[in-house]
Amino acid sequence: MAKSLVDLAFDYVVSKGTECDFEEIWAYVCEQRGIDVNNVAKKAQFYSTLFIDGRLFLNDEKLWNLKSFQTIADKEKKS
């Protein structure tokens, strides 16, 4: 079974070992799946799904990182 776009995003951030810009992640998953990077509807759906999934988080610098790398300070800001 093919990986979901979010699974691909998660694997990409893991492989990079650092926080990533959404556009970088989007370009990667589009390349892997043959999706047009200009597909606004698919892009919006993917962005929403990243939030819902919970394995990645968006930090104050607007970069995505692994939830397991989230600092206590980041968590306190969210509450």
N, C-alpha and C positions, 0 to 999 in steps of 0.2 A: 504494500500500500504506500502511496506517495505521501511524503511529509506535507503537513499543512504549511501555509505561509508563515504562521507564527513559529512553528517548529524550525523552519528554515532560518527565521530571524534569530531565534534563541541560539541555534547552532553557530550562526555567524558571529554573534556577540561573544560567545564562548571562545570561538577560534581566534578572534581579535584580542581577547584578554583585556579589553578596555572599553570605556563608554563610546557609543557611536551616535552619530547624527541620524535622524529619521530618514533623510533623503538617501544616505549611504546604505542603510538597511533596505529601504524600498528598492533602490537600484539593484541590489544583490538578489532579493527575492524575485524581482521581475526577470532578471537575467536567468535565474535558475528555472523559472516556470514559463518563460517566453511571453510574459505579460508586457503590454505597452506601458512604459513608465508614465505616460500621459493619461492613463485611464483613471480619471478623477474619482469615479464611483468606487472602483476596486481599491484605490488608495485610501479613501475615507473609511471604507469597511475594514481594511487592514489596520489602520491606525486605531480605530475603536477596539478591534479585537486584541491588539497589544495591551491595552489598558485592562480589559476584562480577563485576559489570560493570567496575569499576576506573576509570571516568572521574570519579567523585565519591569523596570520602573523608569519614569522620566524624572531626572534630577533638576535642580534649580538652573542649571546651565542649558536646559532643554536638550539634554543628551540621554540616550537610553543606556541602561546598564543592567547587569544581573541583579535581581532582587537580593540574592545572597551577599552582594557587595554593598548593599545599602547601609550607610552608617547610622548610628544611633541618632545623630543630629538630624539627618534626613528624615528619619522616622518621626522624630519629635515635631518637626516642621509640618508634617502632614496631619498631625492630630490636633 
